[in-house]
Amino acid sequence: MKLDILIIRIAFVGMLILLAYLLNPFERTQRFGLGSLGDEQTRRLLSAGLGAAVALLIIGFEMRVRRASLKTLIGAAVGSILGIIGAFLIGVLISIQKEAAVSAEMQTFLTISLAFFMGYVVLIVFAAKGDYLDLSALGGIFSDKNIKRDYKILDTSVIIDGRIADVAETGFLGGTLIIPHFILAELQQVADSPDSSKRQRGRRGLDMLQRLRNNSKLDIQIVETDFPTVKEVDLKLIELGTQLDAVIVTNDFNLNKVSQLRGVEVLNINELANALKPVVLPGEAMRVFVLKEGKEYNQGVAYLDDGTMVVIDNARRLIGKTADIAVTSVLQTTAGKMIFGRLWEDKEDANGGSESSFGIHDSRSLGFRKATRELRQTTIIEEIE
């Protein structure tokens, strides 16, 4: 397919060059310093060069149009027609003016300028707003059922969080990322806050946006659509998501719930992070660093590398030390996952050292217990060394 298109383009350029060479549009031209050229062959070569330049411009325009959506093309066509009609009507009003009021040269210049102005401006505006056309009203004649829009609107919280940039760079976040103008305004307001912590978060969000825009593999669009009657930014996001049939990407729990109630699909980065955390089953052993005291009596609190909280019974005395624990239960909450466990020594004491007293949530084999003991012994040797 690509080879066929290349052959057609080469043939098109060749035909236009040959046509310009034969017709020789510069044959009688005296402008642009061509009056001194008396050689017909030189004029024909210049005409062939003009044909080649025009052909290349047309091919460049064709390559750009091929990437445009059907709605954009229809909007551009309608806009150009309306622009030309508007320029013609205004030109008629100018041409009927008396020459004493407006000279003939000025009338010609104003008419041509208005034609360019109206044609260009209306074409660009209609092409930009072409996605809002409802082609289904035409009975499905122009509808493209094979193409489904994949828009994802970024919320302020997910931009400041920064993990969206890492996820997007890995290629797991496809489609077009939409950044509304009112989100940019909110980020700018946070970045200019007198509070140093808010100001730092706002600047981090702007840096993340710049990082996303610098990624050539991502399709980033900044839309100017706003809803003046809606004051809340979260409600504006929901309205925009409904209008574009888009997915909202956020870390805001409340926005997540409200969007689902309004029928707008939501992607929550926190839920993605929780889904990617390693699975921990009751009875498994792990080694953690006891960081602080827990809320309950004699409890210790540790954290895994992914930020998961681990609550350990009878571990207050081990604060600031590394401890081997056995997982007793895992609690999944909306904010994340919590792991509850007890010290491995307490577990062995509770079992009385008997292999026959294994509970259903204990280690699943003697080999597992042996491997755990060897791991503890290795750690003790490393600490001594």
LOLOFI-408455 format. One line per 8 residues: their letters; for each residue x, y, z of C-alpha. Coordinates in steps of 0.2 Angstrom, whole numbers, plus 5000, padded with zeros to 4 digits. Layout:
<lozas>
A) X Y Z | ...
</lozas>
This chain:
<lozas>
MKLDILII) 5000 5000 5000 | 5014 5012 5004 | 5023 5008 4988 | 5008 5011 4978 | 5005 5028 4986 | 5023 5033 4983 | 5022 5028 4965 | 5006 5038 4963
RIAFVGML) 5014 5053 4971 | 5030 5052 4960 | 5018 5051 4945 | 5008 5066 4951 | 5024 5077 4953 | 5030 5072 4936 | 5014 5076 4927 | 5013 5093 4935
ILLAYLLN) 5031 5097 4931 | 5028 5091 4913 | 5012 5101 4912 | 5021 5117 4918 | 5035 5114 4906 | 5023 5113 4891 | 5012 5127 4896 | 5026 5138 4901
PFERTQRF) 5016 5150 4913 | 5032 5162 4913 | 5032 5164 4894 | 5025 5182 4894 | 5029 5187 4912 | 5039 5203 4914 | 5038 5204 4933 | 5050 5197 4946
GLGSLGDE) 5065 5201 4935 | 5060 5189 4922 | 5059 5202 4908 | 5077 5201 4905 | 5076 5183 4901 | 5074 5181 4883 | 5078 5163 4882 | 5062 5152 4881
QTRRLLSA) 5071 5137 4887 | 5076 5145 4903 | 5058 5151 4906 | 5052 5133 4903 | 5064 5127 4916 | 5058 5140 4928 | 5040 5135 4925 | 5045 5116 4928
GLGAAVAL) 5052 5122 4945 | 5036 5131 4949 | 5026 5115 4945 | 5038 5105 4956 | 5036 5117 4971 | 5017 5117 4969 | 5016 5098 4968 | 5026 5096 4984
LIIGFEMR) 5015 5108 4993 | 5000 5098 4987 | 5007 5082 4993 | 5012 5090 5010 | 4994 5096 5012 | 4988 5078 5007 | 4999 5070 5020 | 4992 5081 5033
VRRASLKT) 4974 5079 5028 | 4976 5060 5028 | 4979 5061 5047 | 4963 5072 5050 | 4947 5064 5056 | 4931 5064 5045 | 4923 5076 5057 | 4938 5088 5055
LIGAAVGS) 4937 5087 5036 | 4919 5090 5036 | 4920 5105 5048 | 4935 5112 5037 | 4925 5111 5021 | 4909 5119 5028 | 4920 5133 5036 | 4929 5136 5020
ILGIIGAF) 4913 5138 5010 | 4905 5149 5023 | 4921 5160 5024 | 4921 5162 5005 | 4903 5166 5004 | 4905 5179 5018 | 4920 5187 5010 | 4911 5188 4993
LIGVLISI) 4896 5197 5001 | 4907 5209 5010 | 4917 5212 4994 | 4901 5216 4985 | 4898 5230 4998 | 4915 5237 4995 | 4914 5236 4976 | 4898 5246 4976
QKEAAVSA) 4907 5261 4985 | 4911 5276 4974 | 4929 5277 4968 | 4930 5294 4976 | 4927 5286 4993 | 4938 5271 4991 | 4950 5269 4976 | 4950 5255 4964
EMQTFLTI) 4966 5248 4970 | 4961 5249 4989 | 4944 5240 4984 | 4954 5226 4976 | 4966 5224 4990 | 4952 5224 5003 | 4942 5211 4994 | 4957 5199 4992
SLAFFMGY) 4962 5202 5010 | 4944 5198 5016 | 4943 5183 5006 | 4959 5176 5014 | 4954 5182 5031 | 4936 5174 5031 | 4942 5158 5022 | 4956 5155 5034
VVLIVFAA) 4948 5160 5051 | 4932 5151 5048 | 4941 5136 5041 | 4952 5134 5056 | 4938 5137 5068 | 4926 5124 5060 | 4940 5112 5059 | 4944 5114 5077
KGDYLDLS) 4926 5112 5082 | 4923 5097 5070 | 4923 5084 5083 | 4907 5091 5090 | 4898 5087 5075 | 4884 5074 5076 | 4886 5064 5061 | 4873 5052 5066
ALGGIFSD) 4860 5065 5061 | 4864 5061 5043 | 4858 5043 5045 | 4875 5036 5047 | 4881 5040 5029 | 4897 5048 5036 | 4899 5038 5052 | 4915 5028 5054
KNIKRDYK) 4910 5013 5064 | 4928 5006 5065 | 4935 5021 5074 | 4931 5024 5093 | 4937 5039 5101 | 4949 5036 5116 | 4950 5052 5126 | 4957 5053 5144
ILDTSVII) 4955 5069 5154 | 4968 5072 5167 | 4963 5079 5184 | 4974 5091 5194 | 4977 5078 5207 | 4984 5065 5195 | 4995 5078 5187 | 5003 5084 5203
DGRIADVA) 5005 5065 5209 | 5017 5063 5194 | 5015 5044 5192 | 5004 5047 5177 | 5020 5052 5168 | 5028 5035 5172 | 5013 5025 5167 | 5011 5035 5151
ETGFLGGT) 5029 5033 5146 | 5028 5014 5148 | 5015 5013 5135 | 5000 5007 5146 | 4990 5023 5144 | 4985 5025 5126 | 4973 5036 5117 | 4973 5055 5118
LIIPHFIL) 4976 5064 5134 | 4965 5079 5136 | 4971 5093 5148 | 4957 5106 5150 | 4961 5124 5151 | 4953 5126 5168 | 4964 5113 5175 | 4979 5123 5169
AELQQVAD) 4972 5138 5177 | 4970 5128 5193 | 4988 5122 5192 | 4994 5140 5189 | 4984 5146 5204 | 4991 5132 5216 | 5009 5136 5209 | 5007 5154 5214
SPDSSKRQ) 5000 5150 5231 | 5008 5159 5246 | 5009 5143 5255 | 5026 5135 5251 | 5019 5117 5251 | 5005 5121 5239 | 5017 5131 5228 | 5029 5117 5227
RGRRGLDM) 5015 5104 5223 | 5009 5116 5209 | 5026 5118 5201 | 5028 5099 5202 | 5012 5098 5192 | 5018 5110 5179 | 5034 5100 5177 | 5024 5084 5175
LQRLRNNS) 5014 5092 5161 | 5030 5098 5153 | 5037 5080 5154 | 5021 5073 5146 | 5021 5086 5132 | 5040 5082 5128 | 5035 5064 5125 | 5033 5062 5107
KLDIQIVE) 5024 5046 5108 | 5010 5054 5118 | 4995 5063 5110 | 4992 5078 5121 | 4978 5090 5118 | 4974 5106 5128 | 4956 5110 5125 | 4948 5128 5128
TDFPTVKE) 4931 5121 5132 | 4924 5128 5148 | 4907 5129 5157 | 4905 5146 5164 | 4889 5141 5173 | 4898 5127 5183 | 4909 5134 5197 | 4916 5117 5204
VDLKLIEL) 4931 5111 5194 | 4926 5093 5198 | 4909 5096 5190 | 4917 5104 5175 | 4927 5088 5172 | 4912 5077 5173 | 4903 5089 5161 | 4918 5088 5149
GTQLDAVI) 4919 5069 5151 | 4900 5067 5146 | 4902 5079 5131 | 4918 5070 5124 | 4913 5053 5130 | 4930 5052 5138 | 4937 5044 5153 | 4943 5054 5168
VTNDFNLN) 4960 5050 5176 | 4961 5055 5194 | 4967 5051 5212 | 4952 5060 5220 | 4941 5047 5229 | 4926 5059 5229 | 4927 5064 5211 | 4929 5045 5207
KVSQLRGV) 4912 5041 5216 | 4903 5056 5209 | 4909 5052 5191 | 4903 5035 5193 | 4886 5041 5199 | 4885 5052 5184 | 4889 5038 5172 | 4907 5044 5167
EVLNINEL) 4920 5031 5167 | 4935 5034 5179 | 4953 5027 5180 | 4960 5029 5197 | 4979 5028 5198 | 4978 5023 5217 | 4968 5008 5212 | 4981 5003 5198
ANALKPVV) 4995 5004 5211 | 4985 4993 5223 | 4982 4981 5209 | 5000 4980 5205 | 5006 4977 5223 | 5012 4959 5227 | 5000 4947 5234 | 5003 4942 5252
LPGEAMRV) 4994 4928 5259 | 4991 4924 5278 | 5004 4912 5285 | 5018 4919 5274 | 5034 4926 5282 | 5042 4942 5278 | 5056 4953 5285 | 5052 4971 5289
FVLKEGKE) 5059 4986 5298 | 5049 4992 5313 | 5047 5010 5311 | 5036 5017 5324 | 5023 5012 5338 | 5006 5007 5333 | 4989 5014 5339 | 4985 4999 5350
YNQGVAYL) 4995 4993 5365 | 5012 4985 5361 | 5010 4986 5342 | 5024 4991 5330 | 5021 4998 5313 | 5032 4995 5297 | 5030 4999 5279 | 5034 4989 5263
DDGTMVVI) 5044 4997 5249 | 5027 5001 5240 | 5020 5010 5255 | 5009 4996 5262 | 5007 4997 5281 | 5011 4982 5291 | 5004 4982 5309 | 5014 4969 5320
DNARRLIG) 5008 4963 5337 | 5020 4964 5352 | 5033 4973 5342 | 5035 4989 5351 | 5051 4984 5359 | 5059 4981 5341 | 5056 4999 5335 | 5071 5004 5325
KTADIAVT) 5076 4986 5321 | 5072 4973 5308 | 5060 4959 5313 | 5054 4943 5305 | 5035 4941 5305 | 5021 4930 5300 | 5006 4937 5291 | 4990 4934 5300
SVLQTTAG) 4978 4943 5289 | 4977 4956 5275 | 4964 4970 5275 | 4959 4978 5258 | 4953 4996 5260 | 4948 5010 5248 | 4964 5019 5253 | 4975 5004 5250
KMIFGRLW) 4980 4987 5258 | 4985 4984 5276 | 4994 4969 5283 | 4993 4962 5300 | 5006 4950 5307 | 5015 4944 5323 | 5033 4941 5327 | 5039 4924 5320
EDKEDANG) 5045 4920 5338 | 5028 4922 5345 | 5021 4911 5331 | 5033 4897 5335 | 5029 4898 5353 | 5010 4898 5350 | 5013 4882 5340 | 5024 4875 5354
GSESSFGI) 5037 4870 5341 | 5026 4855 5336 | 5024 4852 5318 | 5008 4844 5320 | 5000 4860 5327 | 5001 4870 5311 | 4986 4880 5308 | 4977 4884 5292
HDSRSLGF) 4985 4901 5291 | 5003 4895 5295 | 5017 4891 5283 | 5013 4877 5271 | 5027 4865 5273 | 5042 4861 5284 | 5053 4866 5270 | 5046 4884 5271
RKATRELR) 5050 4885 5290 | 5067 4878 5287 | 5071 4891 5274 | 5064 4905 5285 | 5076 4899 5299 | 5091 4899 5287 | 5086 4916 5282 | 5086 4923 5300
QTTIIEEI) 5102 4914 5303 | 5110 4922 5288 | 5104 4939 5294 | 5111 4937 5311 | 5128 4932 5304 | 5128 4948 5292 | 5124 4959 5307 | 5138 4952 5317
E) 5150 4954 5303
</lozas>
